[in-house]
Amino acid sequence: MNPKVTFVVPCYKLAHLLPDCINSILSQSFGDFEILIMDDCSPDNTPEVAASFRDPRVIHVRNEPNLGHLSNYNKGIGLARGKYVWLISADDYLRSPKVLERYVELLDAHPKVGYVFCPGVKVRGGQEVNALDYSFHGDRDCIFNGLKFLSKFVRQNTIVAASGCVRKECYEKVSLFPLDMPWGGDWYLWAIFAFSYDVGYLAEPMVCYREHELSMTNKLMKEDVAHCSIEDIAMPWIFKRKAEEAGYTQLLRDCLDSAANEYGRRIAARRYRAAAATMTFDQFEESLCRNTAKEPERDRIRGKVYAFVADEYYWQGESALARKYYTQALRKAPWSPTIWAKFLLLASGSIGTNLRRSRAKLLR
């Protein structure tokens, strides 16, 4: 009889961390699972470590030759016999022995839920450092309507990859990992699944994400930070086209606003995840015009981007430049009360500055 859950554990140069991951799974209160250690032709002693687990539920699968991380993920998902599939990298681990039991209970009780996740905890140097604030979606367990969840999720990937357990039919009926998205594949899948399914959330942080030099995040950032940035910009446009096809008007607007935020962060801050700037205004215009031919959509995004840049200059004390970009923003988005308020507060001098600072402190 097939197991209820399959853990797919990709492993490449992570043999030294593999025991923490596997033992955290073996210690779960719910025991109807299999573990596929997806050894992507790792040059270390992964085969020996995999063989050390004296449990028939642990299966070592070695690729010859190396497939690359996304193809390795997809191969593991294809081999999975479980109704539910949990993809967790060998450098991450489960923090609670009850997490699998709780996930299965939720998925069994709610067949319209495509996947379930929880907040994560960052681990550095073998020690838990802090909860990952971005991964919290409230302090109560709940089930999100997929479309309502997307309205915020299209703005940023807020799911720790190691925390998600997915109904296998999502992969079979909707999509596997797209091989042309080495950086944003998980963000893509969480969103695309939510177009068709509801989303389960448990508020307790029950998964640990390990931050270290050999992590996939660090590897991709070091190899091609520009491509990572390009993928982050591409995602809102992908989601926007999906929303357009489905006729979800409000979600379409949310996607446009997300695209504006992605552009604005790169142009205004001149940084991308501690790397050098990756976008100029000319590059922004080229990307914008390539992704939409509709002038109202372009102007909506231009207005928000110019306002984003103006905000940066405002807080740096560059009042003349802030005024210039607020003016440009209002030319493109004269309907925006937020931009008008910022422009008028700037014009009012120190009184406006004090008001904005007070509001910012309250929001924090």
Backbone hydrogen bonds, N-H to C=O, Kabsch-Sander energy under -0.5 kcal/mol:
donor,donor_aa,acceptor,acceptor_aa,energy
4,K,32,D,-0.7
5,V,32,D,-1.5
6,T,84,Y,-2.7
7,F,34,E,-2.9
8,V,6,T,-0.6
8,V,86,W,-2.5
9,V,7,F,-0.7
9,V,36,L,-3.0
11,C,38,M,-2.4
17,L,14,L,-1.6
18,L,14,L,-1.4
20,D,17,L,-0.6
21,C,17,L,-1.3
22,I,18,L,-2.7
23,N,19,P,-2.8
24,S,20,D,-1.5
25,I,21,C,-1.2
26,L,22,I,-2.7
27,S,23,N,-1.4
28,Q,25,I,-1.9
29,S,97,P,-2.9
31,G,29,S,-0.6
33,F,31,G,-1.8
34,E,5,V,-1.9
35,I,57,R,-3.3
36,L,7,F,-3.3
37,I,35,I,-0.8
37,I,59,I,-3.0
38,M,9,V,-1.9
38,M,36,L,-1.0
39,D,37,I,-1.4
39,D,61,V,-2.4
40,D,11,C,-2.0
40,D,38,M,-0.8
41,C,39,D,-1.9
49,V,45,N,-2.2
50,A,46,T,-2.9
51,A,47,P,-2.0
52,S,48,E,-0.8
52,S,49,V,-0.9
53,F,50,A,-1.1
54,R,52,S,-0.8
55,D,53,F,-1.8
58,V,55,D,-2.1
59,I,35,I,-3.3
59,I,57,R,-0.6
61,V,37,I,-2.8
61,V,59,I,-0.6
62,R,60,H,-0.5
63,N,39,D,-3.0
63,N,61,V,-0.5
72,N,68,G,-2.1
73,Y,69,H,-2.3
74,N,70,L,-2.5
75,K,71,S,-2.3
76,G,72,N,-2.2
77,I,73,Y,-2.5
78,G,74,N,-2.3
79,L,75,K,-1.8
80,A,76,G,-1.2
83,K,4,K,-1.0
84,Y,4,K,-2.0
85,V,166,V,-3.5
86,W,6,T,-2.9
87,L,85,V,-0.6
87,L,164,G,-0.7
88,I,8,V,-2.3
88,I,86,W,-0.7
90,A,10,P,-2.0
92,D,89,S,-2.0
93,Y,208,C,-1.6
95,R,206,M,-2.7
96,S,206,M,-1.2
99,V,96,S,-1.0
102,R,98,K,-2.3
103,Y,99,V,-2.4
104,V,100,L,-2.8
105,E,101,E,-2.1
106,L,102,R,-1.9
107,L,103,Y,-2.6
108,D,104,V,-2.9
109,A,105,E,-1.9
110,H,106,L,-1.4
113,V,110,H,-2.0
114,G,112,K,-0.5
114,G,198,D,-2.8
115,Y,198,D,-0.7
116,V,165,C,-2.1
117,F,200,G,-1.7
121,V,207,V,-2.0
122,K,130,N,-3.1
123,V,209,Y,-2.6
124,R,127,Q,-2.6
127,Q,124,R,-1.6
129,V,122,K,-3.2
130,N,122,K,-0.7
132,L,120,G,-2.7
133,D,131,A,-1.1
135,S,132,L,-1.9
136,F,133,D,-1.8
137,H,138,G,-0.5
142,C,201,Y,-2.4
144,F,199,V,-3.2
149,F,145,N,-2.6
150,L,146,G,-1.9
151,S,147,L,-1.2
152,K,148,K,-0.6
152,K,149,F,-1.0
153,F,149,F,-2.1
154,V,150,L,-2.5
155,R,152,K,-1.5
156,Q,152,K,-0.6
156,Q,153,F,-0.9
158,T,156,Q,-0.8
160,V,158,T,-0.5
163,S,160,V,-2.4
164,G,161,A,-1.3
165,C,116,V,-2.4
166,V,85,V,-3.1
167,R,114,G,-3.1
168,K,83,K,-2.8
170,C,167,R,-2.2
171,Y,167,R,-0.7
172,E,168,K,-1.9
173,K,169,E,-3.2
174,V,170,C,-2.3
175,S,170,C,-1.4
181,M,178,P,-1.6
185,G,181,M,-1.1
188,Y,184,G,-2.5
189,L,185,G,-2.2
190,W,186,D,-2.7
191,A,187,W,-2.0
192,I,188,Y,-2.9
193,F,189,L,-2.8
194,A,190,W,-1.4
195,F,191,A,-0.9
195,F,192,I,-0.7
196,S,193,F,-1.5
197,Y,193,F,-2.0
198,D,112,K,-2.7
199,V,144,F,-2.4
200,G,115,Y,-3.0
201,Y,142,C,-2.5
202,L,117,F,-2.1
206,M,119,P,-0.9
206,M,204,E,-0.8
207,V,119,P,-0.8
208,C,93,Y,-3.1
209,Y,121,V,-2.8
210,R,208,C,-0.6
211,E,123,V,-3.1
211,E,209,Y,-0.5
212,H,210,R,-0.6
215,S,212,H,-1.4
219,K,215,S,-2.4
220,L,216,M,-2.6
221,M,217,T,-2.2
222,K,218,N,-2.3
223,E,219,K,-2.1
224,D,220,L,-2.3
228,C,224,D,-1.7
229,S,225,V,-2.1
230,I,226,A,-2.2
231,E,227,H,-2.5
232,D,228,C,-2.0
233,I,229,S,-1.9
234,A,230,I,-2.2
235,M,231,E,-1.9
237,W,233,I,-0.7
238,I,234,A,-2.1
239,F,235,M,-2.6
240,K,236,P,-2.3
241,R,237,W,-2.1
242,K,238,I,-1.7
243,A,239,F,-2.6
244,E,240,K,-2.5
245,E,241,R,-2.3
246,A,242,K,-1.7
247,G,243,A,-0.8
247,G,244,E,-0.7
248,Y,243,A,-2.6
249,T,247,G,-1.3
252,L,248,Y,-2.1
253,R,249,T,-1.8
254,D,250,Q,-2.2
255,C,251,L,-2.3
256,L,252,L,-2.0
257,D,253,R,-2.4
258,S,254,D,-2.1
259,A,255,C,-2.4
260,A,256,L,-2.2
261,N,257,D,-2.1
262,E,258,S,-2.2
263,Y,259,A,-2.4
264,G,260,A,-3.1
265,R,261,N,-2.5
266,R,262,E,-1.3
267,I,263,Y,-2.4
268,A,264,G,-2.9
269,A,264,G,-0.5
269,A,265,R,-1.3
270,R,266,R,-0.7
271,R,265,R,-0.6
272,Y,275,A,-1.5
275,A,272,Y,-1.5
277,A,270,R,-0.5
284,F,280,T,-2.4
285,E,281,F,-2.5
286,E,282,D,-2.2
287,S,283,Q,-2.5
288,L,284,F,-2.9
289,C,285,E,-2.6
290,R,286,E,-1.6
291,N,287,S,-1.6
292,T,288,L,-1.6
295,E,293,A,-0.7
298,R,294,K,-2.1
299,D,295,E,-2.8
300,R,296,P,-2.0
301,I,297,E,-2.0
302,R,298,R,-3.0
303,G,299,D,-2.7
304,K,300,R,-1.6
305,V,301,I,-2.6
306,Y,302,R,-3.0
307,A,303,G,-1.9
308,F,304,K,-2.1
309,V,305,V,-2.4
310,A,306,Y,-2.5
311,D,307,A,-2.4
312,E,308,F,-1.7
313,Y,309,V,-2.2
314,Y,310,A,-2.6
315,W,311,D,-2.3
316,Q,312,E,-1.0
317,G,314,Y,-1.6
318,E,313,Y,-2.6
319,S,317,G,-1.4
322,A,318,E,-2.4
323,R,319,S,-2.7
324,K,320,A,-2.0
325,Y,321,L,-2.1
326,Y,322,A,-2.4
327,T,323,R,-2.2
328,Q,324,K,-1.9
329,A,325,Y,-2.3
330,L,326,Y,-2.3
331,R,327,T,-1.6
332,K,328,Q,-1.3
333,A,329,A,-2.4
336,S,333,A,-1.8
340,W,336,S,-1.9
341,A,337,P,-2.4
342,K,338,T,-2.1
343,F,339,I,-2.5
344,L,340,W,-2.6
345,L,341,A,-2.4
346,L,342,K,-2.1
347,A,343,F,-2.1
348,S,344,L,-1.2
349,G,346,L,-1.5
351,I,348,S,-0.9
353,T,349,G,-2.1
354,N,350,S,-2.4
355,L,351,I,-2.0
356,R,352,G,-2.4
357,R,353,T,-2.4
358,S,354,N,-2.2
359,R,355,L,-2.3
360,A,356,R,-2.6
361,K,357,R,-2.2
362,L,358,S,-2.1
363,L,359,R,-2.3
364,R,360,A,-2.0
